[in-house]
Amino acid sequence: MKVGDLVKYKRYPHESLQHLLGLVEDTEGSDPHVRGICVVWNQDRNRGPANTIMFEYIDELEVVSESR
């Protein structure tokens, strides 16, 4: 995954979050032992409102559309 990719949660373990789409904002600066990225989601989440940058684990996401 790279900055600008459009992502969504994988079906498992996030079946209730399948309606969300996110934009990858940052892929650097995370702990090298934790594979994560920063994503801005299109709708509110229980962890924060829409348009808020949130840390997400890349193994829980899939790319919907790659940036150029």
N, C-alpha and C positions, 0 to 999 in steps of 0.2 A: 504494500500500500504506500501511496505517496500523497503529498499535499495536492489538493484539488480533486481527489477521487471522491465519488459519491458512494456511500456505504450504507449498509443496513445490518441489523443483528441477524446472526444465524438463527434458524428455527429453534434449535436446542442450545442453550437452556432458556431462551428468551422468546417463547411463543407469544407472550402478551405484548411484545414490543415490535412486532413485525410491521406495523404501520409507520414506524419512524424511518426517516431518511436523514443521513448526516453527511456533512462535508468535512473531509480531513483538513485540519488547519496546521498541524505541526506533527512531525515524526521524530524530532530530536529532543534531547534534554531529559529523556526518561532514564531511569535506572537501567544499566546494561543487563541486569539479571531479570528485568521485567519487560516483556515485550508489549509495549503500549503506545498509543498515539492520542492526540488531542482531536476531538470531533465536536462540531457544532451541529446540534439536532434541530429539525424543523418544527418540533412540537415540544411542549413541556414534558418533563420527566419528573419522577418522584425525587430525583436528586437535584433538580434545578429547572429554571424556566428555559423556554426555547431561546435560541441565539446565545446561549452560554457555552463557553468552551469547557468540555468535560474530558477527563482521562478515560480511555477505554482500552481493554485488552484486545489485541489484534486477533487472537484466536477465537474471539466471540463475534467477529464481524466478517462480512463478505462484501466484495466490491460489486456495486450495481453498474457503475459506469466509470471508466478510467479517464483521468485528465490527460490532456495531450502533452 
